[in-house]
Amino acid sequence: MGRPKRVDPVELRAFLATHRGWHDSTGKLARTFAFRSYVAGLTFANAVGLAGDDAGHHPDLIVGYRKVTVNWTTHDAKGITPRDLWMVDATDAIFAGRKAPR
């Protein structure tokens, strides 16, 4: 099996145009989420981490006081792949209180 294929820049721009708050941070899809409490942020970070683990694709998470930054990238591809786009949708679903797609 070869290296995962990166998303085309035009496709990535179109995707980001429909996903508020997300941006390309040097080959990573990044977004910072705000919460009413530190514990709410921890709960979210755990849910995103578990969704990533279920998918075999793990995010970089930065947990701060009442905020969590999520970064998705595919290290094998050295950039953003369709798998990262799918995990952005899963992350947004978790933030919205919906179950992450499987």
N, C-alpha and C positions, 0 to 999 in steps of 0.2 A: 504494500500500500504506500502510495506516494505522499508527499507533503500536502497538507490541505491548501486549497487555492484561495487566495485573497479576493476580497470583494473589489469589483471594478470601482474606480473613483466616482464615476457618474452615478452608479447604483448607490454608493455610500451617501453621496450628497442628497439624493432623492429620499433615502431612508431617513437621514437626519432631519430633513425638512418636515417629516411627519412624526417625529419623536421629540417632543418638547423637552428641553433641558439637557439632552445628550449632545456631546460634541466629540470630534476626533482629536484626541490628545496624543499626538505623535504615535500613531499606530495603535491606539487604545480607544475604545468607546468609553467615555467617562461622563458621570453625572453625580452631583452632590444632592442628597435628599435631606430635607429638614424635618425635625420631629418636635413634638411638644415636651418630650422628656428624654433623658439619657437612656432610660430603660426601653422606651419605644424604639429608639435607634438600634439598641442592641438586639431587640427582638427581630427587627427588620434584617439586620446584618446576618443573624443566625438563619433566618428563612431563606435569604438569598444564597448563603453559603451551602445550605442543605439542597436547594434546587440545583445549584451548580454541581454538587457532589453526585446527585441523582443522575445528572446528564453527563457525568464524567468530564466536566469542563468547569474549572474553578476560577472565581473572580479574585482580583486584588481588592480588598476592602480596607478602608481607613475609617475607623470609628472615632468620632470626636464628641464633644459635648453637644447633644441635640442635633447632630448631623452625621451622615454616613456618605462617604464617597465610594462609588462602585466603578471599577475599571474592568472591562472585558477585552481580552486580546487572545489570539491563538499563537502561543510561543513557537510552535513548530513551523508556522507560516510566516513568522516575524511580522505579524500585522493582523488585520481584521478579516475574518472569514464569515460565511453565512451562519456558522454556529454562534458567533458573537451576536449577530443580529437577532437570532432566535432567543438568546439569553437576555438581551435588552428587553424584548417583549415579555419574557418571564419576570424580569425584575420589575417592570412597570406594573404587571398584574399583581405582584406581591404588594407593591406600594399602594395600589388602589384597593387592596383588601380582597382581591380575587385569588383563586388558586392558580399557581403557575401552571402553564400548559406542559403536558408531558409528551 
